[in-house]
Amino acid sequence: MPTDSTPGVLITGAGPSGLALALTLLKNGIPVRIIDKQHDFPLEQRGSVLQPRTLEVFHYLGVLPDIHAVNRPLLPERQYKLPGGVEPFKTSHLLDPVDPTPDVPYPNPIILGQGYTQAILRSHLEKYGCVVETDTELGEFKQTSEDIVATLVKRQDGKEVAETAHFRWLVGADGGRSNVRKQLGLSFEGQALKEHTIIGELDLEGLDADHWHRWNDWQNPTIVTVILRPTEVKGQFFFITGGHVDYSELLADHEKLLKAIRDFIQRDDLIFGNIKYATEYRANARVVDKFGVGRVFVAGDAAHVHSPQGGQGLNTSVQDALNLGWKLALVEKGLAAPALLSTYSEERLPVVKRMIQETLGIYKVIMDSALNGADVNKARGAHLKQLGINYRWGSIVIDERQPVDKQQVVETLDVYGRGGGDTLRAGDRAPDAPGLVDVNQGGGPARLFDVFKPTDHTVLIFCSDASTTRPVLEALQGLPPKAVRSAVVYPQSASRSPPVAYADLVLHDGEGHAYKAYGCPTESSTVVIVRPDGVVGGLVFGEDGVKKYFKSIFSPA
């Protein structure tokens, strides 16, 4: 059995979901072991699109400044005429860039190679004394009602050294061929797609770094497409190519691969250097039937794989991690019953199924474009930013303002926020609001995104009259300490903003953004409970609603 001095959580796989989960748990004071079969982690590009919702998650986790220090914007794509390959015939954005707003501070996707994102996450784990154990794989494991017995196999000096270890929880973030998923016996239903490409990176001079560059010729007897995208490294481009070629031959001989690319794009003015790496990619669209069994869970590619069209994969994996992470932290601390963990699958599975449908839709348009010239970019919409993803139907979500009929079939609900809507509801992403003034500290403007943390719930009490806050604040007193923070928010129009006893924060909505974003009237009180994953868990009108929400969270084991 794990002791107080040994990690209770084993994470296998140090990709985006495993690393984000580990960081979430460590921030909550939960020690983890995280292993990966790789020997090292090259700075490769796959999974390079970071959507706005992921940027918000990275802000909560404290890694966003490091991301912004090295990322590139989502550049416009330039398409070239063939034959010739030099003259552009179209330049367009995959998604039109928009300006930040008070409630959406990071409105545009950005580009950062997955290898760089993972390196940043690993550096933050190291601040907590957690280092990824490389060259280490999970062998067999067995779970009981009390713990998990796992065999870990480490390659060392040409030998394999086996270790038997005990954990309370196991999370398989070990990719599309997940060992954990297979041992759990989870189904992985779906389909293999015709999407077949070679991806990699190469050195290149003579091509501007302000665009993505695309050459298409769907009728070509060999290669039918080449995409070149500038990376974080000057003179280095990520490439995607594919068509009617001998993939094995091109992968085995990089000179032949370079020649095939040069011949297709017909750009004698460009100077090609070395190929850093090249690998074959075949897309699948598959999802598990559930995200866990007992004390074992799956996340990221271990739970879902799909077409890369739309840039949803890494982003979906990171959201898996945060959804599971805050719940697992509460259970591991003994503050919540293990039953809370069932809501991980309940909430994430419908979202992932919808995500797969979205990416399949874009994939179909791309395939159709080969036949009839369909506009691929029209298949991409603002919903791919993942800001509208919601859990409105969830069993632990309470909305007294706009109750949801939870008997509805989840598949009929707008779980991806495609339909938009201006009114905030419980289960939605909690919006930002700048221009807040801390009444107690007398400080300058603050924002809600700096109030929300992955370590606790935040209870926002929107009111004009401080006396109305007392019943809600008294209801919070009986909850576990350091697991819930309260913030009274006075409206912009308030003539007075007096301090409030027992409130952790007292804020004045100096610019009116908070009341607007949360749809709160100034003449009455509204309570908004924000979960550690930045989702509105409760939208209620008083202490009874607050008690009802937290009863479903902090149920004793």
Secondary structure as the mmCIF struct_conf table of DSSP 4:
data_model
#
loop_
_struct_conf.conf_type_id
_struct_conf.id
_struct_conf.beg_label_comp_id
_struct_conf.beg_label_asym_id
_struct_conf.beg_label_seq_id
_struct_conf.end_label_comp_id
_struct_conf.end_label_asym_id
_struct_conf.end_label_seq_id
TURN_TY1_P TURN_TY1_P1 ASP A 4 SER A 5
BEND BEND1 THR A 6 THR A 6
BEND BEND2 GLY A 8 GLY A 8
STRN STRN1 VAL A 9 THR A 12
BEND BEND3 GLY A 15 GLY A 15
HELX_RH_AL_P HELX_RH_AL_P1 PRO A 16 LYS A 27
TURN_TY1_P TURN_TY1_P2 ASN A 28 GLY A 29
STRN STRN2 VAL A 32 ILE A 35
BEND BEND4 LYS A 37 LYS A 37
BEND BEND5 HIS A 39 HIS A 39
BEND BEND6 ARG A 46 GLY A 47
STRN STRN3 VAL A 49 LEU A 50
HELX_RH_AL_P HELX_RH_AL_P2 PRO A 52 LEU A 61
TURN_TY1_P TURN_TY1_P3 GLY A 62 GLY A 62
HELX_RH_AL_P HELX_RH_AL_P3 LEU A 64 HIS A 68
TURN_TY1_P TURN_TY1_P4 ALA A 69 VAL A 70
STRN STRN4 ARG A 72 PRO A 73
HELX_LH_PP_P HELX_LH_PP_P1 LEU A 75 PRO A 76
STRN STRN5 GLU A 77 TYR A 80
TURN_TY1_P TURN_TY1_P5 LEU A 82 GLY A 84
BEND BEND7 GLY A 85 GLY A 85
BEND BEND8 GLU A 87 GLU A 87
STRN STRN6 PRO A 88 SER A 92
BEND BEND9 LEU A 94 LEU A 95
BEND BEND10 PRO A 102 ASP A 103
BEND BEND11 PRO A 105 PRO A 105
BEND BEND12 ASN A 108 ASN A 108
STRN STRN7 ILE A 110 ILE A 111
HELX_RH_AL_P HELX_RH_AL_P4 GLN A 114 GLU A 126
TURN_TY1_P TURN_TY1_P6 LYS A 127 GLY A 129
STRN STRN8 GLU A 133 GLU A 133
BEND BEND13 ASP A 135 ASP A 135
STRN STRN9 THR A 136 GLN A 143
BEND BEND14 SER A 145 GLU A 146
STRN STRN10 ILE A 148 GLN A 156
TURN_TY1_P TURN_TY1_P7 ASP A 157 GLY A 158
STRN STRN11 LYS A 159 PHE A 167
BEND BEND15 ARG A 168 ARG A 168
STRN STRN12 TRP A 169 GLY A 172
TURN_TY1_P TURN_TY1_P8 GLY A 176 ARG A 177
HELX_RH_AL_P HELX_RH_AL_P5 ASN A 179 LEU A 184
TURN_TY1_P TURN_TY1_P9 GLY A 185 GLY A 185
STRN STRN13 PHE A 188 GLU A 205
BEND BEND16 GLY A 206 LEU A 207
BEND BEND17 ALA A 209 HIS A 211
STRN STRN14 TRP A 212 ASN A 216
TURN_TY1_P TURN_TY1_P10 TRP A 218 GLN A 219
BEND BEND18 PRO A 221 THR A 222
STRN STRN15 ILE A 223 PRO A 230
BEND BEND19 GLU A 232 VAL A 233
TURN_TY1_P TURN_TY1_P11 LYS A 234 GLY A 235
STRN STRN16 GLN A 236 GLY A 243
BEND BEND20 HIS A 244 VAL A 245
HELX_RH_AL_P HELX_RH_AL_P6 TYR A 247 ALA A 252
HELX_RH_AL_P HELX_RH_AL_P7 HIS A 254 ILE A 265
TURN_TY1_P TURN_TY1_P12 GLN A 266 GLN A 266
TURN_TY1_P TURN_TY1_P13 ASP A 268 ASP A 269
BEND BEND21 LEU A 270 LEU A 270
STRN STRN17 ILE A 271 VAL A 288
BEND BEND22 ASP A 289 ASP A 289
BEND BEND23 PHE A 291 PHE A 291
STRN STRN18 GLY A 292 VAL A 293
TURN_TY1_P TURN_TY1_P14 GLY A 294 ARG A 295
STRN STRN19 VAL A 296 VAL A 298
HELX_RH_3T_P HELX_RH_3T_P1 GLY A 300 ALA A 302
TURN_TY1_P TURN_TY1_P15 ALA A 303 ALA A 303
STRN STRN20 HIS A 304 VAL A 305
BEND BEND24 PRO A 308 PRO A 308
TURN_TY1_P TURN_TY1_P16 GLN A 309 GLY A 310
BEND BEND25 GLY A 311 GLY A 311
HELX_RH_AL_P HELX_RH_AL_P8 GLY A 313 GLU A 332
TURN_TY1_P TURN_TY1_P17 LYS A 333 GLY A 334
BEND BEND26 LEU A 335 ALA A 336
HELX_RH_3T_P HELX_RH_3T_P2 PRO A 338 LEU A 341
HELX_RH_AL_P HELX_RH_AL_P9 SER A 342 ASN A 372
HELX_RH_3T_P HELX_RH_3T_P3 VAL A 376 ALA A 379
HELX_RH_3T_P HELX_RH_3T_P4 ALA A 382 LYS A 385
TURN_TY1_P TURN_TY1_P18 LEU A 387 GLY A 388
TURN_TY1_P TURN_TY1_P19 ARG A 392 TRP A 393
TURN_TY1_P TURN_TY1_P20 SER A 395 ILE A 396
STRN STRN21 ILE A 398 ASP A 399
BEND BEND27 GLU A 400 GLN A 402
TURN_TY1_P TURN_TY1_P21 LYS A 406 GLN A 407
BEND BEND28 GLN A 408 GLN A 408
HELX_RH_3T_P HELX_RH_3T_P5 VAL A 410 THR A 412
BEND BEND29 LEU A 413 LEU A 413
TURN_TY1_P TURN_TY1_P22 VAL A 415 TYR A 416
TURN_TY1_P TURN_TY1_P23 ARG A 418 GLY A 419
BEND BEND30 ASP A 422 THR A 423
TURN_TY1_P TURN_TY1_P24 ALA A 426 GLY A 427
BEND BEND31 ASP A 428 ASP A 428
STRN STRN22 ARG A 429 ARG A 429
HELX_LH_PP_P HELX_LH_PP_P2 ALA A 430 ASP A 432
STRN STRN23 LEU A 436 ASP A 438
TURN_TY1_P TURN_TY1_P25 VAL A 439 GLY A 442
STRN STRN24 PRO A 445 ALA A 446
HELX_RH_3T_P HELX_RH_3T_P6 LEU A 448 ASP A 450
TURN_TY1_P TURN_TY1_P26 VAL A 451 VAL A 451
TURN_TY1_P TURN_TY1_P27 PRO A 454 THR A 455
BEND BEND32 ASP A 456 ASP A 456
STRN STRN25 HIS A 457 PHE A 462
BEND BEND33 SER A 464 SER A 464
HELX_RH_3T_P HELX_RH_3T_P7 ALA A 466 THR A 469
HELX_RH_AL_P HELX_RH_AL_P10 ARG A 470 GLN A 477
TURN_TY1_P TURN_TY1_P28 GLY A 478 GLY A 478
BEND BEND34 LEU A 479 LEU A 479
HELX_LH_PP_P HELX_LH_PP_P3 PRO A 480 PRO A 480
TURN_TY1_P TURN_TY1_P29 PRO A 481 LYS A 482
BEND BEND35 ALA A 483 ALA A 483
STRN STRN26 VAL A 484 TYR A 490
TURN_TY1_P TURN_TY1_P30 GLN A 492 SER A 493
BEND BEND36 SER A 495 SER A 495
TURN_TY1_P TURN_TY1_P31 ALA A 501 TYR A 502
BEND BEND37 ASP A 504 ASP A 504
STRN STRN27 LEU A 505 ASP A 509
TURN_TY1_P TURN_TY1_P32 GLY A 510 GLU A 511
BEND BEND38 GLY A 512 GLY A 512
HELX_RH_AL_P HELX_RH_AL_P11 HIS A 513 ALA A 517
TURN_TY1_P TURN_TY1_P33 TYR A 518 GLY A 519
BEND BEND39 THR A 522 SER A 524
STRN STRN28 THR A 526 VAL A 530
HELX_LH_PP_P HELX_LH_PP_P4 ARG A 531 ARG A 531
TURN_TY1_P TURN_TY1_P34 PRO A 532 ASP A 533
BEND BEND40 GLY A 534 GLY A 534
STRN STRN29 VAL A 535 VAL A 535
STRN STRN30 VAL A 536 VAL A 540
BEND BEND41 PHE A 541 GLY A 542
HELX_RH_AL_P HELX_RH_AL_P12 GLU A 543 ILE A 553
BEND BEND42 PHE A 554 PHE A 554
#
